[in-house]
């Protein structure tokens, strides 16, 4: 692997989850949400991955921690979007719970 972030389990998990969010939006979210909630949740999920990568590549530990903080906030934003989708009856209950649990696990990894 050419880049340091590729070896990080937290980055790998975030990358898997951004794919799951993408699949969820494609299968469940209605067209009228395309430029609203769909865009928001996908950008937040991608941001988790991107901030971990950006922070760890050639940076100092304090800078990396700063970027992990950005990642954590984006992960929390994904969870908030999941709540909105659940409340609007866009996503299935089981999808909400599965992704909620996965993001809870990811947040623990980010803060560890």
Secondary structure, DSSP 8 states (H G I E B T S, - for coil): --SGGGG-HHHHHHHHHHHHHHHHHHHHS-GGGIIIIIHHHHHHHHHHHHHHHHHHSS--HHHHHHHHHHHHHHHHHHHHHHHHHHHTT-S-HHHHHHHHHHHHHHHHHHH-
